[in-house]
Amino acid sequence: MPSSARNSVTTIEATVTSKGQITLPSELRKRLGLEKGSRIRFSIPASGPVQIEPVRYTIEDLWRIADSGPKAEGIMSFEEMNEAKARGARRADR
């Protein structure tokens, strides 16, 4: 995966698989602070370059996501919190 720096811009290439997937080069994962399970957002304007950014949740986002789902009896488990977070992320992607 070649990369080159020109005028303080780094260009990184990746190959698309037959399933439409790419592996993000480690340099890009480090730069964006991505780890296994991290989510990324693609911003696609009508014209111009596509932008990629990591999806970061604030505590307020997490409370809003948790509040929008069905109410759990008692205390939410970590699994229930993760499910609520995933539901909110799917709604945000629509």
C-alpha positions, 0 to 999 in steps of 0.5 A: 500500500504505497503512501507518499507525502506531497505539500504536507498531504499524505496519500494512502492507497488501499485495494477493494476486495470482491466483496467491496471491502478494504483494509485501512492501512495501519498508518490511517488507523493510527492517525484516526485512532481506530481500533477493532470495532471502531466505527467510521463515517463517510461524508459524501457531498454532491461534489468534491472529495469524500471525507472519512472521520471516526465516529465518536460518541459523547456521554450525552449521545450515549444517554440519548441512545439508551433513552430511545430504546425499550426501558429495561427493568432495573440496571442496564447491563453492558450488553444492553448498553452496547445494543442501545448504542448499536441501535442508535448508530444504525438510526444515525446511518439512515 
